[in-house]
């Protein structure tokens, strides 16, 4: 069977579409109490087809006449969101105008012309209405679709991508009902004007319940509007790169609040072009420096974009972000605060943000987890999910950090974290999820690390990186939280300890549960899977059977068998009944160099193996190891660099 996209690509056009049905509203049916509240679906007939044909004919007549200046003719430029993540040209989308059918182009061009030319309104009013026009663009294009579960239209950019849709919905323009019509798109700007005239703030009913239970009991919902009476003052807006804010004086700001891009998750300039190519038609004459260019500026966008920086997108992202932090550092007063949120379901971009932040001269004052984006779902409509929001509150470093050993920092970190224990236990009783509590604890540990950043030594002359620190912090906190549970051997490799601590004695773990517990550890399920320690099927990760693992290694050169857990799994697998592998032969192989943690790991797995067969095999492996060790020349014990037992 030929893929649909291959057939479409060959035509050089977008895929053909047909009108199958319309949705309407009958007030009399609604007032009579008929099902579906007066709404109905009807098959498309010749009259509806005639309407579309008439609009098409009118568009062809006017597009190069009175409407020629009010619709975009720009090509879709090469980009990550438009050509790599979703190859729009293969679907026939070559111009921005291709994202609209002729009737939609006719509607938008007429609306934009009316906003610019109608009446003698002040230009500020016209700009104000452009806000509604921008929203209407989202609701009237070939990327809108029908959500059967919610029984309504879903606008473009509901999940920020250019994923072509197969169940397209064309919106009406001026009805009194329905999502995304022109009237509903003006509601936001009207509400904004009302707020500016009489500002309000939401007060959480839950927090009010703790302060004034009597008052809270009289209210319903999750929050209540409060009108403080504060005026909305004039502000100054600047458009440009945050790496260069020379229009502002050094040391002049008390507070900087920002929401940096999330690594390579969203590419804002490429998404913004969808709106920009329309808005610039009305604004380029008024603001030529900002809207004169055909597309949004992209060269200084702080994102990991594989299309623009194919050699090292992550490095470019981190370097540019560091420049933004340094410029904010210049502007802040010595006592100033930088506050930002960072949202991502993966840890690598978080490491990049923290490294760039610390390199720019900040330390963490506090971190707060929130879960505002959790409702975006698991990849719904082709999106990439964002699981956690973490608010970071930072201050400028005003003195050089003091040198500290990793061992000493471990002890002080745990002392600070344990002081939070009573508060965290109280929050846990009130329903705060365990994963959120772990984010709080890791944040507290990171605060301490950030104060010594660049001077935390793991060895003479060797400092610990942010990534290494996060792995170590995760291990410390998880072990402290799991009091009563025996942790994996302290001299085992960090990735091994993370794997065994995460799985414990479990045979399998669901993907979402595994991802939550690895949050902040800079370890991903892929790290385990690539090592062959587990495999995923139907969103469940299952531990490898040591017997299968040992057989995979059978016949391979033992010099490459260096990982502590790899060695343990091979020996345990060899000790299964009927394995056909001699564990003693592996130990005696001159190319096999037993890891310092091998014996402690075998003993730990004997006590905590996932099932009795594993534990029995581990017990036999311990005995074989001890017998082999007794024949070896005594070797000096390796000192513990990290002073594990002192924590």
N, C-alpha and C positions, 0 to 999 in steps of 0.2 A: 504494500500500500504506500502511495506517495504521500509524504507529509504535506499538510495544507500550506505551510509556509513556503515550501519549495515551489508549489504551483503559483502562489501569489507573487513570489519574487521574480518569476519568469516574466510576468506581465509588466513589471515596473510600476504598477499601480496598487492602490489599496484593494483589499478583497471586496467583491461585490456584496451588496446588502439588499435586503428586501424588507418591506414593511409588512409585518404579520398581524399586528393588533394595535389598538389604541385603548387607553384607559380614560374613562370619562366620569362625570358626576351628574346625577339626576336629583335635584333638590326635592322633587315631589316624592321620589322613592325614599329619600332620606326621612322626610317628614312623616311618611306612612310607616316608618319602622321596618323597611325592607332590609334584608341581609346586606352586609358589606357597607353599611352606612351611606347608601345612595351611590356608592361607586360601582363601576361595572367595567368589564372588558368587552370589546366588540371587534369582530374581524375587520381588517382593512378592506375597503371596497373601492370602486372606481372613483368615487367622489374624493376620497382621501388621496388616492394616487394623483388625481387631477390637481389637487391643491399643491402637492409637492412639485409636480411638473410645472405649474404656474410660477412657483417660487424659483425654480431652477431657471426658467426662461427670464424672469425678471433679473436674477443675479447676473446672468450672461450679458444682459443688456446694460446693466448699471455698473458692473465691477470695474470697467475701465472708463467710466463716465463720471457721474457725480460722487461715486463711492470709491474712486481710485486711490484716494489718500487715506482711507480708513480701514484697510485690511493688510496684513503683513504678507510680503512676497519672499521673505528670507528663507534660505535653505536651513535645514537642521544641521548644525555644525557637528563634526566628529567629537564624541564625548563618551565617557564611561557609561553614563546612565542611558544614553541614546543609541550607542553602537556596540558596547561590550556586554553590559549587564542585560540589556534588551535591544537586540539589533533591529531598530525601527526600519531601516531601508529594506530589509528582507520582507517586511510586511507592507511595503509600498509607501511608507511615510518618508518623503524626501524633503518636503517643505512644511513649515509650521501650519500653513493653511490646509494641508492635507488632513489635519486632525479634526476638520469640521466638514460637514456635508454642505452643499450649496445653499440650502435654506438657512442653516445655522450661520454661514458666512454673511448672508443677506441680513439676518437679524442683528448680528454683532456690528457689522459695518454701519448700519442705520443708527443703532444705539450710540456708537462712538461719535458719529457725525452730529447727532442731536446734542450730545453732551458738550461738544466743542462749539457748535454754531448756534444753537437755539437761544433766542431771547437776548437780553442785555445783562445777564447775570455776571456778578463779580467772578474773576478767575478762581478765587479760593473756593467758591461754591462748586465750580466745575470739577476742580481737583477732588473735592469732597465726594462728589457723585462717582468719580472714577473708582473709588473704593468699592462701590456696589457693582460697577461694571467688571472689576477684577474678579469678584466673587461669582458673578454670573457666568464668566468664562469657564469656571470650574464645572458649572452645572449644565452647560450647553455645548457638548463636544462629542466626538466619537469614542471617548474613553469613559463616558458615563455608562453605567449598567444597572440592571435590575437585580436587586437582592431579594430572592424569593423568601428567605427566612424572615426578613423584616418587612417584606412586601412594600418596598419603596425604592426610589432611585438612589443610587450611590454616586456622588460626584467624583470627578477626576481628582487625583492627589489625595483621596481618602487614605490611601497608603502610598507613600511618596515614591512613585515609579512611573514608568511609561509602558506598563504591561498592556498590550492590546487586548480588547475585550471581544467576546463572541456574542454576547446578549446585550447589544447596544440599546440605549434608551435616548430618544430625542425629547427634550423638555418642551413644555409650552412656555409662552412668554409672559402673558399678563393674566393668568387665572387667579381666582381668589383662594384656591386650594392647591395642594401639592408641594413637594419639596423642591427647592432650588429654582422657583420661578423668580421673576424680576422683583416682585414685591418682597418676597422673603429675603432676597439678597440685599435689599435696602434696609432691612431691620437692624443689621449690625451697625451701620453708620448712624442711624437714628438713635439707637441706644447709646452709642459713643457720645453723641452730642448731649444727650440727657445726662449722662454721667459727668461730663465736663462741667455742666451747669450745676449739678448737685451730686458731688462725689459720694460714694459709699464704699464700705469694706464689708466682706463677709465674716461673720463670727461663728465659729464652730459650736454647734449645740453640745457636742461632747465635752469640749473644754469649758463651756458655760455651766454645764451640769456640775463640775467640780467647784466652781466659784459661787454660783447662785442657783442651787437646785430648784428653788421655788419658781424663779423666773424661767428656767429651762423647761420645767414641766408644762408651761403654758404655750410652748412653741412646738412646731412640727417640722419635719424635714431634717436635713443634716446641717444647715446653716441658716443664719438670719442676717439680713442687710442692716447695717448700722450707718448712720449718716453723721460723720464727725464734724462736718461744717468747715473742713479745710478747703481753701481755694485751690484751683488748678492754676499754677503759675506758668509763665512763658518758658519755653525750653528752646535750646538751639540744637538742631540736627546737623550732623556732618556725614557726608558720604565719602568713604575711602577705606584704605587699609588700616587695620589696627596696629600695623607695624610702624606707622608713621603718623603721629598725631601732633605735629609741630604747632598747630593752632592753639594748643593748650600749654600752659606754663608748667614747668617742673615743680613738683611738690605742692600742687594746687588742689588736689582732690582728697577728700576724706574717704570715699568709697567708690570702688569699681565693681560693677555687677555684670557678669557676662555668662554666656551659654555657648561654649566652644563647640565646633563641629566634632562629630564622633568618629574620628579616623576616616575609614572609607565607607561608612554606612550610608550617609546622605551627601549628595553633591549639590549644594544649594544653588549655585549659579546655573548649573545645567537644568535644574527644575524650574528656576525662576525665568528662564528664557521663554517658557510657554506663555507667561503673562507679559514679560518685558516687550516682546516684539509687537504686541498690541498697544501697550501703554505708551511706548516711545513715540508712536504716531501722533499722540496728542501732546506730549510733553517735550519733545526734542527742540521745539522752537523756543520754549520758555527756559529750559535748562539744558543748553547744548553740551555743557561739560559733563553732564551726568547721563543724559539720554541721547547724545549725538551718535554714539557707537551703535553698530547694528545688533550687538549682543551684549550681555552683561560681562563686566570685567572678570577674568578668571585667573590671571597669572599669579596673583597674590592670595588666592583663596586657600585657607589652611585646611586642606583635606588631603587624604591619601588617594590621589586620582591616578589610576593606572593608564589612562589614555594620555594625560598630559605629562606625567612623570613615570614612564614605563620602567626606567632603570631602578629607581628607589623611591616609590611613592610614600612608604612609611617614613623614610628618612627626611624627605621633603616636608611632610606634615609636621614632624617633630621640630625641625629647624624653624619653620615659619611660626609655629605655635610659641616657641621659645622667644622669638622676636616680639610677638604680641605681648607676652608676659613682661618682657624687659621694658617695653614702652609703657605699660601700665605701672611698672615699678618706678619708672622715672616720674610719672605724674602723681603718684601717691605721696601723701605726707608721711613722715616717719612712723606715725601711729595709725596710718590708714589701713583699710581692710580691702582685700580682694575676695569676692565671693562668687563662686560659679557652680553650676551643676554639670554633671557629666553622666550621660546615659549610654549604656552599652551592655550587650549580653556576652561580650567577649572581653578578656582581660588585657590583651596586648595593647589596644589603644589607650587603656587606662594607664599602663606603664609609661607609654610615650608622653601622656599628659603630665604625669607626676614628675618624670625625669626633666621635662622641659620647664616645669614649674619650679622645681628645686634648683635647677641650673640658672634660672633667672633671678635667684636670690630671695625666694619665699620659704616660709615654713608653714605647716598646717597648724592652725589654731583649734579647729574642730571639724568633724565630719558628721553628716546626718543623712541616713538613708530614707528615701521616700519611694513610693511605688505607683507614681501617677500614670505611667505608660503601660502598666501591666495589662490593661484591657485591650491592647492592640491585637492580641491573639497570637497564635502560633503559625506565623507565615501566611496569614489570611490575605487573599487576593494578591499573592506573589510578593508580599512584603518580607523584610527581614525584621525580626522582633527586637525590641528593646525591653530588657527585663527590670533593670534597677536604675533609679535616679539617686545619685549621691551628691548632696550639697557639701561643697568644700569651702571653709572659711579660712583665709590665709592672711598672714602679715609679712611685712618686709623683714628680712634678716638684717639687723643693724650691727651685728658683730660676727666675727668669724666663728664657725662652729668648733666645738671642742672635740678633740680626738677621744674615741671610746672604743673599747674592744667589743666584738659581737657578744661575747659571753656576758660581759657586764651589762650591755644594753638589754640582753634577754631578761636578766633578772629585774632590771628597773621597769621594763615594759610590762612584765607580768605583775609587778607590784601595783602599777597604775591600773591595769585592766581589772585586777581583783578588787580594787576599790569601787569599781562599778557594779560589782556582783549583786549587791542588795537591790540597786535600782533596776538592774536587768531582770532579776527574778520577779520583781513586782510587775514589770511590763509584760513578762511572759505570762503571768497569771491573768493579765487583762487581754491576752490574745495576740500579743506581738509574735509573729512567726519566728521560729528558731533561726532561719536563714537571715532574717533582718537583724537579729541579736548578734549573729556572727559578724555582719557587716559593721555594726557599731563597735564591736570589740577590735576588729582589724583596724578600723579608723583610728581608735585610740592609740593603738600600737604605732600606726604610721605617723601620728603626731609627734611622738618621741623620736622616731627615726629621722623625720624631716629636720629636727633641730640639730642633728649631728650629721646631716647628709654630706657625703664626701669625706668624712672623717671617721667612719665606722669600719674598723679593721678586722678582717678575719684571719690575717696572717701578717707577718712583718712586711710592711710596704704594700699590702694588697687590701683594697677596700671592697666592701660589698655593694653590689648594684641594687637598684630599686626592685628589679625582678627577683633577685636572690633573697632580698630582705622580705618581700611579700611571701615567698615560699616558706621561709623560716618562720615568719610571723604567723602564717596560717597554721603551721604545725604546732607552734607553741600554744596558740589559742584553742585549737581543737583539742589538744591533749588536756589543757587545763579545764575546758568545758566538759570533757568526758571523764571526770573524776570517778575513780572506781574501776575504770577500764584500763587494762594493761596496754600501754602504747607500743608500737613497733620498736625494735632496737634503735637506740640513739645513734649508733655508728653506721646505720644503714643509709643509703643514698637518699637525698630529699625526695626524689620522685617515687622511690620505693615506699618510703614512709607515708607519702601522700596516698598512694594506691591502697596500701594495707589499712590505713586509718579510714579511708573513705568507704571501702567495701567491708572492712571488719571480717566477720565470718560469713557474710552474705554471699550467695552464689550469683545473684543478679541484682541489677538496680535499674530503675526507669531513668530514661534520659533526663527528664526535667528535674528529677530529684538529684541526680548526679551533677548536673550543671549548677544547681543552687548551692550544693555543698562545696563545689570547687570555686565558687565566686570569690574573687580576691586572692586566690592562691597562685594565679598565673599558671595554672595547670588546666588543661582541657581534657575531655574524654578522648580526643584524638591522640594526645600524648600517651595514654595507656594503650589505645588500640594499635598505634604504630609499633609499639614494642611487643605486640602479640600477647599482652596480658589479659585482654578481653576482646569481645567482638559484639557488634550491634546488630540486632534484627528486630524489626517492628518496634523501634523506639525503646528497646530494652537492651542493656549491656550485660553480657554474661561472662563470668570469669573463665579463663582458659583452663582446660583440664590438664594438669601437669603431665599426664601420660602422653597426651597429644603433643604437648610442648617439647617433651624429651625426645619423642620420635622425630620431631622436626629438626632437632639438633643432632640426631644420630648420624654419624659419618662426616659431620662438618668439623672444620679446624677449631680446636678448643682454645686457641690463642684469642679468638674473637669473643669467647664466652667470658666477658669481664664484668657485666652487670651483676650485682649481688642477688637480685631477685631472679634473674635468668639462671644463675648457678643453682639457686635453691630449687627452682621449679624443675630443672633437669635432674637433679639428684632425687627429688621426691617422685618425679615421674618414673625414674628408673626403679624405684622401690615398690611400684604397684605390682600386684600379682600378674604374672604372665607378660611383663613388659618386654622381656627379651633383651634388656639393657643391663649391663653390669655397672652399678654405681661406683664400686671400688675402682674399676678400670678408669673411670673419668677422673677420680681423685689422683690416681697414679700417673696419669698422662703428663709428660714433662712440659707440655704446652699449657696446661691448666694451672692458673694462678688463683687459688681461693681468696675470695674477698674477705677482708677483716670482719665483715658482718655476716658471713655465711653461716657459721655455727649458731649465733644468736637468732638468725632468721629461721633456721630449721627448727630450733626449739620453740620459737614463737608460733610458727605454723603448726607445730605439733599440738599446741594448746588452743589455737584459734583457727584451725583449718575449716573450710566451708562444710565439710561433712566427715563422717567417721573414716571413710576410705582414705581421704586426704590426710587426716590426722595419723592414721596407722602408718601410712607410707612415710610421713614426715618423721615419726618416731623411729622407724627403721633407718632412715637417712641419718638421723642424729647418731645412732649407734655405729653405723658404718663410718661416719665422719670421725667419731671419737677414736675408733680402732685405728683409722688411718693416721690421725694426728699423733697417736702414741708412738708411731714409728718414725716421726719426723724429728729433726734436730730442733731444739727449743729456739724460738725466734723472739726478739724483743717485742713487747707489746706496743702498739701504736697509741700515742697520747691522744686524748680527746681535745681537739683544737677549740671546740665550742663549749667546753665545760658543761656538758649536757646534764650531769647528775647534780649540779649545783643549783639548778632552777627549781 
